[in-house]
Amino acid sequence: MKFVKERVNVICQELARLSISQKIKITDMQVKNGCYITPAEADASEEPWTSFDTVNDRWYGPDKHYWFRTTITVPESFDGKNLWMRVHAGLDDWDDGRNPQFLLFANGEVIQGMDINHREVLVRENAKAGEKIQLDLQSYTGTLHSEFRLLADLEEHDAKIEEIYYDLIVPMQGLNRMDEDNKTRLDLETALTNTINLLDLRKPYSKEFYASIEEAEKCIQEEIYEKMGGWDEVVATCIGHTHIDVAWLWTIDQVRQKSCRSFATVLKLMEMPNAICLVGNHEVMALKCLQFLCQEITNRAIDELDEETAEDLLVWLYNGGDSTIREFRALDPEMRQEVMAFLEDFELHEEVVIKGKRYLLVHGGLGHFSPEKEMNEYSLRDLVWDRPNYRRKYFDDTYLVTGHTPTQTIDENENPGYIYRTNHHIAIDCGACFPDGRLAAICLETGEEFYSSDQEE
């Protein structure tokens, strides 16, 4: 098994390359300087549009805003296919917090925020040949570098190849966290070897090629995702939140823009029925303020504004909420209500049992903890604002999974910036806002940890 990792990594690199079945480079764009929230606001600006050649031209920082635009016609070769856009600024530094940031619009509608760790965006499912799509990129240079490229491509992604790629790479990355003689690791290595032995990559996209992928997919599903998939039907994935409103590494202006890009992610999250969302302190602040903003803002509404709500608005604005407010106000009334209903459905906590182990998931902690307390006896502040005492084991039979507290700030943590486990605590907020931080996820079924970036790799 000595060379299993090397073999799988080589195979995965080839599958990743082949998964992009066609690519068209975007070469001609328009650009104007300035910080704008929507395409309409960019159009209304008197700042002139200039041509931008993505092959030869550059844009410059640091701490500058640009607005890029191009209009594409969906090619015949993409008809009925999923149309993706890839954007890259020519940098590979790990620090996504201070590197270029983008927000993509298609025909005036927000699609997704983008950065060095989120370079690909699905623009259209089942694209129609001949459709014209105006693509706008709200762009910020970040604070680290002074010169950038803008590399942009339209891509078709092969779903079958992507599926086997991810089904291989996820357990492969998990091996790095296991001891070499760990039985689970040895079983994974055997299953991975059996899977890649079935792949025939000699003639990509041929009938034989896809037949081998189908056989390999059946193999890995059976040997890893079924036989090693756990005793319960529940698979829980925990993800540290983004601290979208706190300007630890960004300028105040950039925090506002970052909040706006993150709000676009909320709209995407609403389309994911398999995601269970837990409420955090930032969502609590947002909910109080957005409820007020759902109504028509009149002199009477302002006169009737109570002191507590007014203070909440000021605190949220101080933390960068004004750009989120503008983005929210740009939605039609029906969509505003849908967003509010979505946020109001966030859970305060979630309890799951996986492989016989009990897990309690909350955003912040268990303030005023007592082993005799029921969960419904904890206040909102206890669960979303307070922080755990990691030196204390709260439960003998339950693991407490929390975000909110960056692992860099836990005094006794010897590995800051990574998931911290001690005394039946699992702390998963790995401080993406810090220079040594990153977004983190943990699979409670296998114990595998996943990170958006890692300086050691």
C-alpha positions in Angstrom: 0.0 0.0 0.0 3.1 2.3 0.0 2.2 3.9 -3.3 -1.6 4.1 -3.0 -1.6 7.8 -2.2 0.7 8.6 -5.1 -1.4 6.5 -7.5 -4.7 7.9 -6.4 -3.4 11.5 -6.5 -2.1 11.0 -10.1 -5.4 9.5 -11.2 -7.4 12.3 -9.5 -5.3 15.0 -11.2 -6.1 13.4 -14.5 -9.8 13.1 -13.7 -9.9 16.7 -12.6 -8.4 17.7 -16.0 -10.8 15.5 -17.9 -13.8 16.6 -16.0 -13.7 20.0 -17.9 -14.9 18.6 -21.2 -14.9 21.9 -23.0 -13.5 25.3 -22.3 -13.9 28.7 -24.1 -11.7 31.6 -23.0 -13.3 35.0 -22.5 -11.0 37.5 -23.9 -12.9 40.8 -24.4 -14.5 42.6 -21.5 -15.4 46.1 -20.4 -14.2 47.7 -17.2 -14.8 50.8 -15.1 -13.3 51.9 -11.9 -15.4 52.3 -8.8 -17.3 50.4 -6.1 -20.9 49.6 -7.1 -23.4 47.3 -5.5 -25.5 46.4 -8.6 -25.1 46.4 -12.4 -27.7 49.2 -12.5 -25.6 51.3 -10.1 -22.5 50.7 -12.3 -24.5 51.8 -15.4 -25.7 54.9 -13.7 -22.1 56.0 -12.8 -20.5 58.6 -15.0 -17.2 56.7 -14.9 -16.3 55.7 -18.4 -16.2 52.1 -19.7 -12.9 51.0 -21.2 -12.0 47.9 -23.1 -10.1 45.1 -21.2 -8.2 42.4 -22.9 -8.0 39.5 -20.5 -4.9 38.1 -22.3 -2.7 41.2 -22.2 -4.3 43.8 -19.8 -3.8 44.0 -16.0 -5.7 45.7 -13.2 -4.0 47.2 -10.2 -4.3 47.5 -6.4 -4.1 47.3 -3.6 -7.4 48.2 -2.1 -9.1 49.2 -5.4 -12.5 48.4 -6.8 -13.4 47.6 -10.4 -16.5 46.5 -12.3 -16.0 44.1 -15.2 -18.6 43.2 -17.8 -19.0 41.0 -20.8 -21.9 39.7 -22.8 -21.7 36.1 -24.1 -23.8 34.1 -26.5 -24.2 30.5 -25.4 -22.4 28.4 -28.1 -24.1 25.5 -29.8 -21.7 23.1 -28.2 -23.1 24.0 -24.7 -26.8 23.5 -25.7 -28.5 21.4 -23.0 -25.3 21.4 -20.9 -24.4 23.0 -17.6 -22.6 26.3 -18.3 -19.9 27.2 -15.7 -17.7 30.2 -15.4 -14.2 30.1 -14.0 -12.5 33.3 -12.8 -8.9 33.5 -11.6 -6.7 36.5 -10.8 -3.4 34.7 -11.5 -2.5 34.3 -7.8 -2.3 31.1 -5.7 -1.6 32.6 -2.2 -3.6 30.9 0.4 -4.9 34.1 2.1 -8.4 34.4 0.5 -9.3 37.1 3.1 -7.0 39.6 1.6 -6.7 38.4 -2.0 -9.1 39.5 -4.8 -12.8 39.1 -4.2 -15.6 39.0 -6.7 -19.4 39.0 -6.9 -20.9 37.5 -10.1 -24.1 38.7 -11.7 -25.9 37.1 -14.7 -28.4 39.4 -16.5 -28.5 41.6 -13.4 -29.2 38.8 -10.9 -26.7 37.8 -8.2 -25.2 34.4 -8.7 -22.4 33.9 -6.2 -19.4 35.4 -4.4 -16.0 34.3 -5.7 -12.5 34.3 -4.4 -9.3 32.2 -4.6 -11.1 29.2 -3.0 -14.3 29.6 -5.0 -13.2 30.0 -8.6 -16.0 28.2 -10.4 -19.7 29.2 -10.7 -22.6 27.4 -12.3 -24.2 30.1 -14.5 -26.8 28.1 -16.2 -28.3 24.6 -15.9 -29.4 23.1 -19.2 -28.1 26.1 -21.1 -29.8 27.1 -24.4 -27.7 27.8 -27.5 -28.0 31.4 -28.7 -29.0 32.8 -25.3 -27.3 36.1 -24.5 -26.1 36.5 -20.9 -24.6 39.7 -19.5 -22.0 38.7 -17.0 -20.9 41.4 -14.4 -18.1 41.0 -11.9 -18.0 43.3 -8.9 -14.3 43.2 -8.2 -12.0 44.1 -5.3 -8.2 43.8 -5.4 -7.7 42.9 -1.8 -4.8 44.3 0.3 -1.9 42.0 -0.5 -0.9 42.6 -4.1 -0.7 45.4 -6.6 -1.0 43.8 -10.0 -3.5 41.2 -11.3 -4.7 39.3 -14.3 -8.3 38.5 -15.0 -8.5 34.9 -16.4 -12.1 34.0 -17.3 -13.4 30.8 -19.0 -16.7 29.3 -19.9 -16.6 25.6 -19.1 -18.7 22.4 -19.4 -18.2 20.0 -16.5 -18.7 16.3 -17.0 -20.9 15.2 -14.1 -19.9 11.5 -14.3 -16.2 12.3 -14.2 -16.6 14.8 -11.4 -18.6 12.3 -9.4 -15.8 9.6 -9.4 -13.2 12.3 -8.9 -14.8 13.6 -5.6 -15.7 10.1 -4.5 -12.0 9.3 -4.7 -10.4 12.5 -3.5 -12.5 12.8 -0.3 -11.4 9.5 1.3 -7.9 10.1 -0.1 -7.6 13.4 1.8 -8.9 11.7 4.9 -5.9 9.3 4.9 -3.6 12.2 5.8 -5.3 12.4 9.2 -5.0 8.7 10.1 -2.1 6.7 11.4 -0.4 4.4 8.9 -1.5 1.2 10.8 -5.0 2.5 11.4 -7.5 -0.3 10.3 -9.9 2.3 8.7 -7.0 3.7 6.7 -5.9 0.2 5.5 -9.5 -0.6 4.5 -9.8 2.7 2.6 -6.5 2.1 0.8 -7.7 -1.3 -0.3 -11.0 0.1 -1.5 -9.3 3.0 -3.3 -6.9 0.6 -5.0 -9.7 -1.7 -6.1 -11.5 1.4 -7.6 -8.7 2.9 -9.6 -7.8 -0.5 -11.0 -11.1 -0.5 -12.8 -10.5 2.9 -14.5 -9.5 2.9 -18.2 -8.2 6.3 -19.0 -6.5 5.3 -22.3 -9.2 6.8 -24.6 -10.9 9.7 -22.7 -14.6 10.2 -23.4 -14.8 6.9 -25.3 -17.5 4.2 -24.7 -14.9 2.1 -22.9 -13.8 5.1 -20.8 -17.3 5.8 -19.5 -18.0 2.1 -18.9 -14.9 1.9 -16.7 -16.1 5.0 -14.8 -19.4 3.3 -14.2 -17.7 0.2 -12.9 -15.4 2.2 -10.7 -18.3 4.2 -9.2 -20.2 1.0 -8.3 -17.1 -0.3 -6.6 -16.3 2.7 -4.5 -20.0 3.2 -3.5 -20.2 -0.4 -2.3 -16.8 -0.7 -0.6 -16.6 2.8 1.0 -19.9 4.6 1.0 -22.0 1.6 1.9 -19.9 -0.9 3.8 -17.9 1.7 5.6 -20.7 4.3 5.7 -21.8 3.9 9.3 -24.6 2.3 11.2 -27.1 5.2 10.9 -28.7 6.9 8.0 -27.6 10.3 9.2 -24.5 11.9 7.9 -23.7 15.2 9.6 -21.3 17.8 8.1 -20.4 20.8 10.3 -19.0 23.9 8.8 -17.4 26.9 10.6 -19.2 30.2 9.8 -17.6 33.1 7.9 -17.7 36.0 10.5 -19.0 38.0 7.6 -19.4 41.3 9.4 -16.2 41.6 11.4 -13.3 43.6 10.0 -10.3 41.8 11.5 -8.2 41.8 8.3 -10.3 44.0 5.9 -10.8 47.7 5.7 -14.3 49.0 6.8 -15.3 49.5 3.2 -14.3 46.0 2.2 -16.2 44.5 5.2 -19.3 46.1 3.7 -18.6 44.5 0.3 -17.8 41.2 1.9 -21.1 41.2 3.7 -22.9 41.8 0.4 -21.1 38.9 -1.3 -22.0 36.6 1.7 -25.6 37.6 1.5 -25.6 36.2 -2.0 -24.5 32.9 -0.5 -27.7 33.0 1.7 -29.8 33.0 -1.5 -27.9 30.0 -2.8 -28.2 28.2 0.5 -32.0 28.6 0.3 -31.9 26.3 -2.7 -30.2 23.4 -0.8 -32.8 21.3 1.0 -30.2 19.0 2.4 -28.6 21.7 4.5 -29.6 22.1 8.2 -28.7 25.7 9.3 -28.0 26.7 12.9 -28.5 30.3 13.9 -25.5 32.3 15.0 -25.0 35.7 16.5 -24.7 37.4 13.1 -27.9 35.9 11.9 -29.6 37.1 15.1 -28.4 40.6 14.4 -29.5 40.4 10.8 -33.0 39.1 11.7 -33.8 41.9 14.0 -32.8 44.5 11.6 -34.2 43.0 8.4 -37.6 42.6 10.1 -37.7 46.3 10.6 -36.6 46.9 7.0 -39.3 44.7 5.5 -41.9 47.4 6.2 -42.2 50.7 4.4 -39.8 53.1 6.1 -41.9 56.2 6.9 -41.6 59.0 9.5 -44.2 57.1 11.5 -42.2 53.9 11.4 -39.1 55.7 12.5 -41.0 57.5 15.3 -42.3 54.1 16.5 -38.9 52.5 16.4 -38.1 51.3 19.9 -34.7 51.9 21.6 -33.6 48.3 21.5 -34.2 47.9 17.8 -32.5 51.2 17.1 -29.5 50.1 19.0 -29.4 46.7 17.2 -29.5 48.6 13.8 -26.5 50.8 14.9 -24.5 47.8 16.1 -25.2 45.9 12.9 -24.3 48.9 10.7 -21.1 49.3 12.7 -20.3 45.7 11.9 -20.7 46.2 8.1 -24.4 45.5 7.7 -25.2 48.5 5.5 -24.2 46.7 2.2 -26.3 43.7 3.3 -29.2 46.1 3.9 -28.8 47.6 0.4 -28.7 44.1 -1.1 -31.8 43.1 0.9 -33.7 46.2 -0.1 -32.9 45.5 -3.7 -35.0 42.3 -3.5 -38.6 42.3 -4.4 -41.1 42.1 -1.4 -41.9 38.5 -2.0 -38.2 37.4 -2.0 -37.6 39.5 1.2 -40.3 37.5 2.9 -38.8 34.2 1.7 -35.4 35.2 3.0 -36.9 36.2 6.4 -38.8 32.9 6.6 -35.6 31.0 5.7 -33.6 32.7 8.4 -36.4 32.3 11.0 -36.3 28.5 10.4 -32.7 28.2 11.5 -32.4 25.8 14.4 -30.9 26.8 17.8 -29.3 23.4 18.2 -29.3 20.0 16.5 -28.8 16.6 18.2 -27.6 13.6 16.1 -26.5 10.0 16.8 -23.8 8.7 14.5 -22.2 5.2 14.9 -23.5 5.1 18.4 -22.0 8.5 19.4 -24.2 11.4 20.4 -23.4 14.9 19.1 -25.0 18.2 20.2 -24.4 21.1 17.7 -24.8 24.7 18.7 -23.3 27.9 17.3 -21.8 29.5 20.4 -21.8 27.4 23.5 -23.9 26.4 26.5 -24.0 29.5 28.7 -24.9 29.0 32.3 -24.4 25.3 31.9 -25.9 22.8 34.2 -26.1 19.0 33.6 -29.6 19.0 34.9 -30.8 21.6 32.3 -32.9 20.6 29.3 -32.0 22.3 26.0 -35.2 24.3 26.0 -34.1 25.9 29.2 -31.1 27.7 27.6 -31.6 31.2 26.4 -30.8 32.5 22.9 -27.8 34.3 24.3 -26.6 31.1 26.0 -26.5 29.3 22.7 -25.4 31.9 20.1 -23.3 34.4 22.0 -21.6 32.6 24.9 -18.5 30.5 24.5 -17.7 27.0 25.9 -15.2 26.3 28.7 -13.0 23.8 26.8 -11.3 22.8 30.0 -14.5 21.3 31.3 -16.2 18.1 30.0 -19.9 19.0 29.9 -21.2 15.5 29.1 -19.8 12.0 29.4 -22.0 10.6 26.6 -22.3 13.5 24.2 -19.8 15.5 22.1 -20.4 19.3 22.0 -19.8 20.7 18.5 -19.4 24.5 18.4 -18.4 27.4 16.1 -18.2 31.1 17.1 -14.8 30.8 19.0 -11.8 30.8 16.6 -9.5 27.9 17.6 -6.6 30.4 17.5 -8.1 32.1 20.6 -8.2 28.9 22.7 -5.3 29.3 25.1 -4.7 25.5 25.6 -4.9 24.7 21.8 -1.5 23.5 20.5 -2.6 23.5 16.9 -4.3 26.9 16.3 -6.2 27.3 13.1 -7.4 23.7 13.0 -10.3 21.8 14.4 -9.8 21.5 18.2 -10.9 18.4 20.1 -10.7 18.0 23.8 -13.0 16.9 26.8 -15.8 15.9 24.4 -15.6 19.3 22.7 -15.2 19.8 18.9 -14.5 23.4 18.0 -14.8 23.9 14.3 -14.4 27.7 13.8 -10.9 27.8 12.4 -10.7 31.6 12.1 -10.8 32.2 8.4 -10.4 35.9 9.2 -6.9 35.4 10.7 -3.6 35.1 8.7 -3.3 31.4 9.9 -7.0 30.6 9.6 -9.2 28.8 7.2 -12.8 27.5 6.7 -13.2 24.0 8.2 -15.6 21.1 7.9 -15.8 17.8 9.8 -17.6 14.6 8.9 -18.9 13.2 12.1 -19.3 9.8 10.6 -15.7 9.3 9.8 -13.9 12.0 11.8 -12.3 13.4 8.6 -11.4 17.0 8.6 -11.5 19.3 5.5 -10.1 22.8 5.1 -10.5 25.5 2.5 -6.7 26.1 2.5 -3.7 24.7 4.3 -0.3 26.3 4.5 1.3 22.9 5.2 0.2 21.4 1.8 
